[in-house]
Amino acid sequence: MFSTKAGATKLLIGVVVGLIIFKVVVSWLTGSISILAQAADSLLDLFAGIITFSAIRIAAKPPDAEHPYGHGKVEDIAGVVQGILIFIAGGLIIYSAIGRIINGSSIELAEAGIAVMAVSIVVSIFLSRHLLSVSRTTGSVALEANARNIATDVYSASAVLVGLAIVRFTGLNIIDSVIAIGVAIYILKVAIDTIRKPISGLLDETLPLSQQAVIEACLGKHNREVSGFHALRTRRAGSQSYIDLHLVMARDISLEQAHQICDRIEVEIQSTLHEASVTIHVEPCDGECEQCSAICSRRRTN
């Protein structure tokens, strides 16, 4: 149920809503700015989850007359929006924490804060791992951004927990605000990392070298049928990959044979790179047999 894009997003939204309520109540009871910072971060997780859910539904729509390449880039846009929200959260936390340091503050019931942070850490670990697993299976950039976002909660909640423990045993209330600032700085870094990948998709950056190596390996299996290839271009839109290349074949090969070879190559690439769209342009060879390993009628007669 939760192994699909939509299912994982519904799980994300449900869990985050519970954490927000939990953290807001405990923050109000304790007066802790670091717990409130965590609640604000979780609220942005909720917004990000809602954005992701909407983006995934739109991205899943098939190509149409106005969008012949599909709607995959919606996921990249959602990833950028999430990164911006995370960045805003980090800035607001720093602003609030500095105000607390200037004006002074006190922490009550630190034990309750420690308990809520411990629960948040455990829940966030399991949720981020699940989201990352689903994102890798489905190739969803938006879900990956959410997984990274939730993973930050593990580190930030751990820092808050340590800070509250120090406050509990030393009475140094300023530690709470200092920890909040440290958490916010880390959140800003995660925001930049979150934005980087979807931006590359929006700018049609090439696929990773590991995926391009897979494409070249598939082409290499057919070196007895084709003379070579060039003009390989790749790009990504959300979870969809687009690949086009020029395939060089013997001059005397029939149209039917060329079509069959192209079909086999496309199927092999798509079986390894899921949700890949492959376009192949066939060209005749230049007749330089010394540079070719393909078997054709001309080589057999020489």
Residue frames as qw, qx, qy, qz and C-alpha x, y, z in Angstrom:
[[0.000, 0.883, 0.468, 0.000, 0.00, 0.00, 0.00],
 [0.194, -0.936, 0.100, 0.277, 2.81, 2.43, 0.89],
 [0.658, -0.209, 0.496, 0.527, 5.30, 1.14, -1.72],
 [0.433, 0.635, 0.441, 0.463, 3.97, 3.33, -4.55],
 [0.232, 0.281, -0.043, 0.930, 4.61, 7.04, -5.07],
 [0.414, -0.539, -0.209, -0.703, 1.10, 8.00, -3.97],
 [0.800, -0.453, -0.394, -0.006, 1.06, 5.54, -1.06],
 [0.637, -0.085, -0.294, 0.708, 4.43, 6.72, 0.28],
 [0.037, 0.365, 0.008, 0.930, 3.29, 10.34, 0.06],
 [0.603, -0.562, -0.305, -0.477, 0.09, 9.58, 1.99],
 [0.798, -0.338, -0.374, 0.332, 2.18, 7.89, 4.69],
 [0.420, 0.162, -0.158, 0.879, 4.46, 10.94, 4.80],
 [0.233, -0.500, -0.128, -0.824, 1.55, 13.35, 5.26],
 [0.739, -0.522, -0.358, -0.230, -0.09, 11.25, 8.00],
 [0.760, -0.229, -0.324, 0.515, 3.11, 10.81, 10.02],
 [0.302, 0.247, -0.087, 0.917, 4.15, 14.46, 9.71],
 [0.396, -0.602, -0.226, -0.656, 0.74, 15.72, 10.88],
 [0.802, -0.495, -0.329, 0.055, 1.11, 13.60, 14.02],
 [0.662, -0.065, -0.203, 0.719, 4.63, 14.91, 14.68],
 [0.058, 0.481, 0.068, 0.872, 3.57, 18.53, 14.22],
 [0.586, -0.645, -0.238, -0.429, 0.79, 18.24, 16.82],
 [0.846, -0.340, -0.276, 0.305, 3.12, 16.44, 19.21],
 [0.555, 0.096, -0.116, 0.818, 5.92, 19.01, 18.90],
 [0.099, -0.576, -0.127, -0.801, 3.68, 22.11, 19.09],
 [0.690, -0.634, -0.265, -0.229, 2.04, 20.90, 22.30],
 [0.809, -0.315, -0.179, 0.462, 5.37, 20.06, 23.97],
 [0.393, 0.322, 0.000, 0.861, 6.94, 23.33, 22.76],
 [0.315, -0.675, -0.165, -0.646, 4.09, 25.25, 24.36],
 [0.799, -0.559, -0.222, -0.002, 4.50, 23.32, 27.61],
 [0.789, -0.233, -0.057, 0.566, 8.26, 23.73, 27.81],
 [0.029, 0.962, -0.026, -0.269, 8.79, 27.12, 26.14],
 [0.624, -0.296, 0.514, 0.509, 11.60, 25.62, 24.03],
 [0.373, 0.732, -0.211, -0.530, 12.51, 27.49, 20.84],
 [0.003, -0.385, 0.869, 0.311, 14.46, 24.50, 19.53],
 [0.320, 0.286, 0.898, -0.096, 11.37, 22.27, 19.76],
 [0.400, 0.737, 0.272, -0.473, 9.32, 24.99, 18.10],
 [0.159, 0.628, -0.575, -0.500, 11.97, 25.09, 15.35],
 [0.163, -0.057, 0.974, 0.145, 11.46, 21.36, 14.93],
 [0.380, 0.550, 0.671, -0.321, 7.70, 21.86, 14.73],
 [0.323, 0.764, -0.112, -0.548, 8.19, 24.53, 12.05],
 [0.026, 0.423, -0.820, -0.383, 10.45, 22.17, 10.12],
 [0.259, 0.211, 0.942, -0.038, 7.79, 19.45, 10.33],
 [0.393, 0.684, 0.362, -0.496, 5.15, 21.91, 9.16],
 [0.279, 0.663, -0.463, -0.518, 7.26, 22.53, 6.06],
 [0.148, -0.128, 0.969, 0.153, 7.56, 18.74, 5.69],
 [0.396, 0.491, 0.715, -0.301, 3.76, 18.69, 5.55],
 [0.379, 0.763, -0.045, -0.523, 3.64, 21.41, 2.90],
 [0.077, 0.514, -0.766, -0.379, 6.32, 19.54, 0.94],
 [0.293, 0.096, 0.951, -0.032, 4.35, 16.30, 1.22],
 [0.452, 0.652, 0.467, -0.392, 1.20, 17.95, -0.10],
 [0.285, 0.747, -0.356, -0.484, 3.17, 19.51, -2.96],
 [0.085, -0.326, 0.912, 0.232, 4.75, 16.14, -3.76],
 [0.422, 0.324, 0.825, -0.192, 1.38, 14.35, -3.71],
 [0.462, 0.760, 0.183, -0.420, -0.02, 16.89, -6.18],
 [0.147, 0.693, -0.579, -0.404, 3.12, 16.79, -8.34],
 [0.260, -0.145, 0.947, 0.119, 3.13, 12.98, -8.54],
 [0.495, 0.520, 0.651, -0.246, -0.52, 12.91, -9.63],
 [0.401, 0.823, -0.079, -0.395, 0.19, 15.47, -12.35],
 [0.011, -0.602, 0.741, 0.297, 3.45, 13.80, -13.45],
 [0.443, 0.035, 0.896, -0.013, 1.65, 10.46, -13.81],
 [0.592, 0.630, 0.239, -0.442, -0.64, 11.88, -16.50],
 [0.732, 0.188, 0.498, 0.425, 0.15, 10.50, -19.98],
 [0.202, -0.187, 0.310, 0.910, 1.51, 12.78, -22.72],
 [0.367, 0.719, 0.548, -0.221, -1.09, 14.91, -24.48],
 [0.518, 0.717, 0.265, 0.384, -1.25, 17.33, -27.39],
 [0.048, -0.960, 0.122, -0.247, 0.12, 20.23, -25.33],
 [0.402, -0.688, 0.599, -0.073, 2.69, 18.11, -23.45],
 [0.861, 0.340, -0.340, -0.166, 3.98, 15.48, -25.91],
 [0.441, 0.392, -0.716, 0.372, 6.91, 14.66, -23.58],
 [0.580, -0.442, -0.667, 0.150, 4.64, 14.10, -20.60],
 [0.294, -0.870, -0.044, -0.394, 4.46, 16.00, -17.31],
 [0.840, -0.159, -0.348, 0.384, 7.57, 14.63, -15.57],
 [0.344, 0.374, -0.229, 0.830, 9.16, 18.03, -14.96],
 [0.496, -0.689, -0.139, -0.510, 6.40, 18.79, -12.45],
 [0.865, -0.400, -0.215, 0.216, 8.32, 16.57, -10.02],
 [0.588, 0.160, -0.122, 0.784, 11.46, 18.66, -10.55],
 [0.121, -0.609, -0.066, -0.781, 9.48, 21.85, -9.90],
 [0.735, -0.606, -0.212, -0.218, 8.11, 20.28, -6.70],
 [0.823, -0.160, -0.213, 0.501, 11.66, 19.45, -5.60],
 [0.310, 0.373, -0.066, 0.872, 12.76, 23.06, -6.11],
 [0.418, -0.652, -0.145, -0.616, 9.75, 24.36, -4.15],
 [0.844, -0.463, -0.255, 0.088, 10.58, 22.00, -1.29],
 [0.671, 0.050, -0.176, 0.718, 14.16, 23.25, -1.20],
 [0.016, 0.522, 0.019, 0.853, 12.97, 26.86, -1.05],
 [0.648, -0.625, -0.212, -0.381, 10.58, 26.05, 1.81],
 [0.848, -0.288, -0.248, 0.369, 13.38, 24.33, 3.75],
 [0.454, 0.266, -0.104, 0.844, 15.61, 27.37, 3.23],
 [0.277, -0.625, -0.102, -0.723, 12.91, 29.73, 4.52],
 [0.801, -0.530, -0.267, -0.076, 12.43, 27.53, 7.59],
 [0.750, -0.071, -0.225, 0.618, 16.14, 27.70, 8.38],
 [0.183, 0.419, -0.028, 0.889, 16.14, 31.50, 8.14],
 [0.506, -0.629, -0.180, -0.563, 13.08, 31.88, 10.40],
 [0.849, -0.399, -0.295, 0.181, 14.59, 29.59, 13.03],
 [0.574, 0.100, -0.183, 0.792, 17.81, 31.62, 13.14],
 [0.100, -0.536, -0.077, -0.835, 15.80, 34.85, 13.47],
 [0.692, -0.592, -0.230, -0.342, 13.72, 33.47, 16.36],
 [0.845, -0.238, -0.283, 0.386, 16.71, 31.96, 18.16],
 [0.392, 0.272, -0.150, 0.866, 18.70, 35.21, 18.03],
 [0.349, -0.595, -0.115, -0.715, 15.69, 37.03, 19.48],
 [0.831, -0.481, -0.274, -0.046, 15.57, 34.53, 22.34],
 [0.719, -0.016, -0.252, 0.647, 19.28, 35.04, 23.07],
 [0.122, 0.420, -0.049, 0.898, 18.85, 38.83, 23.17],
 [0.494, -0.507, -0.069, -0.703, 15.67, 38.86, 25.26],
 [0.159, -0.275, 0.846, -0.429, 16.41, 35.80, 27.39],
 [0.763, -0.106, -0.380, -0.512, 14.22, 32.71, 27.88],
 [0.380, -0.351, 0.778, -0.356, 13.62, 29.82, 30.24],
 [0.536, 0.068, -0.772, -0.335, 12.87, 26.13, 29.66],
 [0.606, -0.231, 0.504, -0.569, 10.28, 24.20, 31.68],
 [0.887, 0.083, 0.394, -0.225, 9.63, 20.44, 31.70],
 [0.183, 0.649, -0.659, -0.335, 12.77, 19.63, 29.72],
 [0.401, -0.093, 0.911, -0.034, 12.02, 15.93, 30.21],
 [0.616, 0.561, 0.474, -0.286, 8.91, 16.22, 28.02],
 [0.387, 0.811, -0.299, -0.320, 11.00, 17.85, 25.31],
 [0.133, -0.476, 0.860, 0.130, 13.59, 15.08, 25.50],
 [0.541, 0.181, 0.806, -0.160, 10.84, 12.46, 25.14],
 [0.595, 0.707, 0.233, -0.303, 9.23, 14.08, 22.09],
 [0.232, 0.765, -0.535, -0.272, 12.61, 14.43, 20.37],
 [0.322, -0.265, 0.908, 0.038, 13.39, 10.75, 20.99],
 [0.605, 0.436, 0.638, -0.193, 10.07, 9.75, 19.41],
 [0.445, 0.828, -0.072, -0.333, 10.67, 12.12, 16.50],
 [0.038, -0.628, 0.737, 0.247, 14.12, 10.64, 15.84],
 [0.437, -0.001, 0.900, 0.007, 12.86, 7.05, 15.68],
 [0.557, 0.633, 0.481, -0.240, 9.87, 7.92, 13.47],
 [0.304, 0.853, -0.243, -0.348, 11.96, 10.07, 11.12],
 [0.219, -0.458, 0.827, 0.243, 14.59, 7.35, 10.64],
 [0.467, 0.225, 0.855, 0.023, 12.04, 4.77, 9.52],
 [0.451, 0.779, 0.334, -0.280, 10.06, 7.23, 7.41],
 [0.149, 0.813, -0.406, -0.390, 13.09, 8.68, 5.57],
 [0.279, -0.285, 0.886, 0.236, 14.45, 5.21, 4.80],
 [0.497, 0.438, 0.746, -0.074, 11.09, 4.09, 3.41],
 [0.371, 0.861, 0.101, -0.333, 10.71, 7.21, 1.27],
 [0.013, -0.694, 0.618, 0.369, 14.26, 6.84, -0.08],
 [0.409, -0.029, 0.902, 0.137, 13.63, 3.19, -0.94],
 [0.487, 0.648, 0.569, -0.137, 10.43, 4.05, -2.83],
 [0.219, 0.882, -0.159, -0.387, 12.13, 6.97, -4.60],
 [0.163, -0.494, 0.780, 0.347, 14.92, 4.67, -5.83],
 [0.444, 0.229, 0.865, 0.055, 12.44, 2.07, -7.03],
 [0.381, 0.771, 0.504, -0.079, 10.22, 4.58, -8.84],
 [0.501, 0.233, 0.203, 0.809, 12.88, 7.15, -9.78],
 [0.110, -0.895, -0.388, -0.192, 10.84, 9.92, -8.16],
 [0.380, 0.364, -0.234, 0.817, 12.88, 13.09, -7.64],
 [0.386, -0.600, -0.004, -0.700, 10.15, 14.64, -5.49],
 [0.881, -0.428, -0.177, -0.094, 10.07, 11.66, -3.12],
 [0.756, 0.093, -0.268, 0.590, 13.85, 11.69, -2.88],
 [0.066, 0.523, -0.150, 0.836, 13.69, 15.37, -1.90],
 [0.668, -0.563, -0.063, -0.483, 11.15, 14.48, 0.78],
 [0.921, -0.189, -0.264, 0.215, 13.36, 11.65, 2.06],
 [0.513, 0.271, -0.259, 0.772, 16.31, 14.03, 2.38],
 [0.255, -0.587, 0.025, -0.768, 14.06, 16.55, 4.08],
 [0.830, -0.483, -0.131, -0.248, 12.85, 14.03, 6.66],
 [0.841, 0.025, -0.304, 0.446, 16.42, 12.78, 7.18],
 [0.189, 0.511, -0.254, 0.799, 17.40, 16.26, 8.35],
 [0.616, -0.598, -0.033, -0.512, 14.87, 15.88, 11.16],
 [0.918, -0.207, -0.277, 0.194, 16.92, 12.98, 12.53],
 [0.580, 0.181, -0.250, 0.754, 20.05, 15.10, 12.89],
 [0.111, -0.517, 0.062, -0.846, 18.29, 18.25, 14.01],
 [0.750, -0.523, -0.180, -0.364, 16.13, 16.37, 16.54],
 [0.849, -0.124, -0.324, 0.400, 19.25, 14.68, 17.89],
 [0.329, 0.321, -0.213, 0.862, 20.90, 18.07, 18.37],
 [0.423, -0.547, -0.050, -0.721, 17.79, 19.42, 20.11],
 [0.869, -0.378, -0.314, -0.059, 17.65, 16.37, 22.36],
 [0.693, 0.015, -0.319, 0.646, 21.27, 16.86, 23.42],
 [0.054, 0.436, -0.091, 0.894, 20.63, 20.56, 24.01],
 [0.626, -0.543, -0.159, -0.536, 17.60, 19.89, 26.19],
 [0.872, -0.258, -0.348, 0.226, 19.57, 17.35, 28.18],
 [0.474, 0.189, -0.264, 0.819, 22.27, 19.96, 28.81],
 [0.264, -0.502, -0.018, -0.823, 19.63, 22.50, 29.85],
 [0.790, -0.450, -0.330, -0.253, 18.05, 19.92, 32.16],
 [0.844, -0.277, -0.273, 0.369, 21.27, 19.18, 34.03],
 [0.496, 0.030, -0.113, 0.861, 23.04, 22.57, 33.88],
 [0.018, -0.795, -0.452, 0.404, 20.25, 25.15, 33.76],
 [0.177, -0.364, 0.338, 0.850, 21.98, 26.99, 30.86],
 [0.520, 0.612, 0.517, -0.296, 18.84, 28.03, 28.94],
 [0.239, 0.759, -0.323, -0.513, 20.87, 29.81, 26.24],
 [0.291, -0.221, 0.889, 0.277, 21.98, 26.37, 25.00],
 [0.501, 0.504, 0.687, -0.149, 18.47, 25.84, 23.62],
 [0.378, 0.871, 0.036, -0.312, 18.77, 28.85, 21.30],
 [0.079, -0.658, 0.669, 0.336, 22.36, 28.01, 20.32],
 [0.430, 0.039, 0.893, 0.123, 21.31, 24.48, 19.35],
 [0.495, 0.696, 0.465, -0.233, 18.39, 25.92, 17.37],
 [0.226, 0.850, -0.299, -0.370, 20.81, 28.09, 15.35],
 [0.228, -0.403, 0.850, 0.250, 23.06, 25.09, 14.68],
 [0.502, 0.347, 0.791, -0.047, 20.06, 23.08, 13.48],
 [0.415, 0.826, 0.196, -0.328, 19.00, 25.95, 11.23],
 [0.043, 0.719, -0.569, -0.396, 22.43, 26.19, 9.60],
 [0.324, -0.089, 0.925, 0.176, 22.28, 22.48, 8.80],
 [0.476, 0.598, 0.608, -0.213, 18.77, 22.94, 7.41],
 [0.280, 0.837, -0.163, -0.442, 20.07, 25.67, 5.07],
 [0.101, -0.462, 0.814, 0.336, 22.71, 23.28, 3.74],
 [0.396, 0.231, 0.889, 0.001, 20.10, 20.58, 3.13],
 [0.424, 0.751, 0.295, -0.412, 17.93, 23.13, 1.31],
 [0.188, 0.725, -0.491, -0.446, 20.75, 23.81, -1.15],
 [0.178, -0.206, 0.945, 0.180, 21.38, 20.07, -1.66],
 [0.446, 0.439, 0.740, -0.246, 17.65, 19.46, -2.15],
 [0.409, 0.787, 0.056, -0.458, 17.38, 22.11, -4.87],
 [0.107, -0.578, 0.661, 0.467, 20.47, 21.00, -6.80],
 [0.328, 0.055, 0.913, 0.235, 19.12, 17.76, -8.38],
 [0.382, 0.684, 0.611, -0.115, 15.70, 19.03, -9.57],
 [0.126, 0.846, -0.161, -0.493, 17.38, 22.13, -11.00],
 [0.196, -0.366, 0.790, 0.452, 19.60, 19.83, -13.09],
 [0.358, 0.382, 0.847, 0.093, 16.44, 18.16, -14.42],
 [0.263, 0.854, 0.317, -0.318, 14.84, 21.47, -15.32],
 [0.058, 0.800, -0.402, -0.440, 18.04, 22.47, -17.16],
 [0.915, 0.374, -0.082, -0.128, 18.11, 19.12, -19.06],
 [0.180, -0.692, 0.699, 0.007, 21.42, 18.03, -17.57],
 [0.597, 0.263, -0.729, -0.207, 22.71, 14.68, -18.86],
 [0.902, -0.357, -0.177, -0.167, 21.99, 11.45, -17.01],
 [0.535, -0.708, 0.458, 0.046, 24.60, 10.31, -14.45],
 [0.232, 0.589, -0.740, -0.226, 27.73, 8.65, -15.88],
 [0.350, -0.095, 0.917, -0.164, 26.64, 5.30, -14.41],
 [0.629, 0.497, 0.490, -0.342, 23.42, 5.38, -16.45],
 [0.468, 0.749, -0.321, -0.341, 25.21, 6.50, -19.60],
 [0.073, -0.447, 0.888, 0.078, 27.59, 3.56, -19.12],
 [0.555, 0.207, 0.767, -0.246, 24.56, 1.24, -19.06],
 [0.609, 0.698, 0.099, -0.364, 23.39, 2.69, -22.39],
 [0.274, 0.714, -0.607, -0.215, 26.82, 2.27, -23.97],
 [0.321, -0.239, 0.913, -0.076, 27.04, -1.31, -22.65],
 [0.657, 0.421, 0.550, -0.296, 23.72, -2.17, -24.30],
 [0.537, 0.776, -0.178, -0.281, 24.96, -0.73, -27.59],
 [0.031, -0.625, 0.774, 0.101, 28.25, -2.60, -27.26],
 [0.620, 0.008, 0.770, -0.152, 26.40, -5.94, -27.22],
 [0.694, 0.612, 0.363, -0.114, 25.36, -5.30, -30.82],
 [0.080, -0.745, 0.449, 0.488, 28.79, -4.53, -32.29],
 [0.360, -0.035, 0.854, 0.375, 28.37, -7.47, -34.70],
 [0.303, 0.657, 0.686, 0.075, 25.18, -5.93, -36.08],
 [0.128, 0.981, 0.144, 0.008, 25.97, -2.21, -36.11],
 [0.646, 0.472, -0.160, 0.579, 29.07, -0.26, -37.08],
 [0.343, -0.055, -0.413, 0.842, 28.89, 2.22, -34.21],
 [0.132, -0.842, -0.520, -0.057, 26.98, 5.12, -32.73],
 [0.325, 0.066, -0.142, 0.933, 27.42, 8.82, -32.04],
 [0.237, -0.366, -0.121, -0.892, 25.49, 11.96, -31.00],
 [0.459, -0.414, -0.772, 0.148, 24.30, 10.26, -27.81],
 [0.139, -0.397, 0.161, -0.893, 22.17, 12.72, -25.83],
 [0.419, -0.412, -0.797, 0.137, 20.39, 12.11, -22.53],
 [0.164, -0.356, 0.206, -0.897, 18.22, 14.11, -20.18],
 [0.196, -0.320, -0.886, 0.272, 15.77, 13.59, -17.36],
 [0.338, -0.369, -0.104, -0.860, 12.31, 14.95, -16.53],
 [0.752, -0.369, 0.223, -0.499, 11.15, 13.79, -13.11],
 [0.705, -0.254, 0.662, -0.014, 11.43, 10.00, -13.08],
 [0.805, 0.544, 0.237, -0.002, 11.39, 9.83, -16.90],
 [0.424, -0.496, 0.480, 0.587, 14.65, 9.52, -18.85],
 [0.657, 0.722, 0.092, -0.196, 15.01, 10.57, -22.49],
 [0.536, -0.394, 0.590, 0.458, 17.74, 9.10, -24.70],
 [0.711, 0.683, 0.098, -0.139, 18.45, 9.75, -28.37],
 [0.453, -0.520, 0.583, 0.431, 21.39, 8.72, -30.55],
 [0.613, 0.592, -0.350, -0.389, 22.56, 8.08, -34.09],
 [0.788, -0.188, 0.585, 0.040, 23.17, 4.41, -34.91],
 [0.280, 0.621, -0.573, -0.457, 25.50, 3.55, -37.82],
 [0.821, 0.074, 0.554, -0.118, 24.60, 0.42, -39.84],
 [0.432, -0.076, 0.704, 0.558, 25.80, -1.32, -42.99],
 [0.260, 0.312, -0.251, -0.879, 24.66, 0.33, -46.21],
 [0.398, 0.022, -0.768, -0.500, 23.07, -2.83, -47.60],
 [0.045, 0.195, 0.880, -0.431, 20.96, -3.68, -44.56],
 [0.137, -0.520, -0.679, -0.500, 17.21, -3.75, -45.16],
 [0.283, -0.475, 0.088, -0.829, 14.80, -1.31, -43.51],
 [0.834, -0.379, -0.262, -0.302, 13.10, -4.20, -41.74],
 [0.801, -0.046, -0.404, 0.440, 16.38, -5.48, -40.30],
 [0.205, 0.347, -0.261, 0.877, 17.35, -2.00, -39.12],
 [0.528, -0.483, -0.057, -0.696, 13.99, -1.60, -37.43],
 [0.893, -0.289, -0.343, -0.036, 14.31, -4.95, -35.64],
 [0.634, 0.099, -0.389, 0.661, 17.80, -4.12, -34.36],
 [0.065, -0.417, 0.159, -0.893, 16.62, -0.73, -33.08],
 [0.720, -0.449, -0.209, -0.485, 13.67, -2.36, -31.32],
 [0.861, -0.178, -0.405, 0.251, 15.96, -4.83, -29.55],
 [0.411, 0.216, -0.321, 0.825, 18.32, -2.08, -28.41],
 [0.326, -0.474, 0.006, -0.818, 15.42, 0.04, -27.12],
 [0.833, -0.396, -0.296, -0.247, 13.97, -2.89, -25.14],
 [0.771, -0.040, -0.404, 0.490, 17.37, -3.69, -23.58],
 [0.171, 0.312, -0.245, 0.902, 17.92, -0.09, -22.49],
 [0.513, -0.441, -0.084, -0.732, 14.38, 0.23, -21.12],
 [0.853, -0.288, -0.434, -0.024, 14.71, -3.03, -19.17],
 [0.626, -0.074, -0.382, 0.676, 17.65, -1.52, -17.26],
 [0.035, -0.054, -0.172, 0.983, 16.65, 2.15, -17.13],
 [0.072, 0.572, 0.812, -0.092, 12.98, 2.09, -16.21],
 [0.155, 0.881, 0.347, -0.283, 10.68, 4.77, -17.61],
 [0.283, -0.448, 0.432, 0.729, 13.18, 5.52, -20.39],
 [0.631, 0.707, 0.237, -0.214, 12.15, 6.83, -23.78],
 [0.519, -0.333, 0.551, 0.563, 14.65, 5.92, -26.52],
 [0.579, 0.771, 0.085, -0.251, 14.83, 7.53, -29.97],
 [0.620, -0.276, 0.548, 0.489, 17.29, 6.12, -32.54],
 [0.488, 0.778, -0.135, -0.372, 18.27, 7.73, -35.86],
 [0.859, -0.010, 0.434, 0.272, 19.82, 5.22, -38.28],
 [0.227, 0.840, -0.340, -0.356, 22.70, 6.24, -40.60],
 [0.937, 0.323, -0.096, 0.095, 24.60, 4.24, -43.27],
 [0.728, -0.472, 0.192, 0.459, 28.25, 3.40, -42.63],
 [0.143, 0.872, -0.272, -0.381, 31.09, 5.27, -44.35],
 [0.879, 0.442, -0.176, -0.024, 32.53, 2.12, -45.94],
 [0.136, 0.688, -0.661, 0.266, 35.74, 2.06, -43.89],
 [0.907, -0.168, -0.350, -0.163, 35.71, -1.67, -43.10],
 [0.564, 0.248, -0.584, 0.528, 39.03, -1.59, -41.24],
 [0.107, -0.273, 0.440, -0.849, 37.39, 0.42, -38.45],
 [0.715, -0.143, -0.036, -0.684, 34.31, -1.82, -38.20],
 [0.165, -0.200, 0.950, -0.176, 33.57, -5.10, -36.42],
 [0.689, 0.262, 0.329, -0.590, 30.04, -5.57, -37.76],
 [0.404, 0.026, 0.860, 0.310, 29.25, -8.51, -40.06],
 [0.521, 0.617, 0.127, -0.576, 27.77, -7.45, -43.42],
 [0.866, 0.430, 0.250, 0.062, 27.77, -8.68, -47.05],
 [0.373, 0.871, -0.288, 0.137, 30.66, -6.37, -47.99],
 [0.313, -0.671, 0.655, -0.152, 32.95, -7.74, -45.28],
 [0.840, -0.021, 0.536, -0.083, 32.01, -11.32, -46.15],
 [0.782, 0.605, 0.116, 0.094, 33.04, -10.79, -49.78],
 [0.164, 0.887, -0.407, 0.142, 36.39, -9.12, -48.89]]
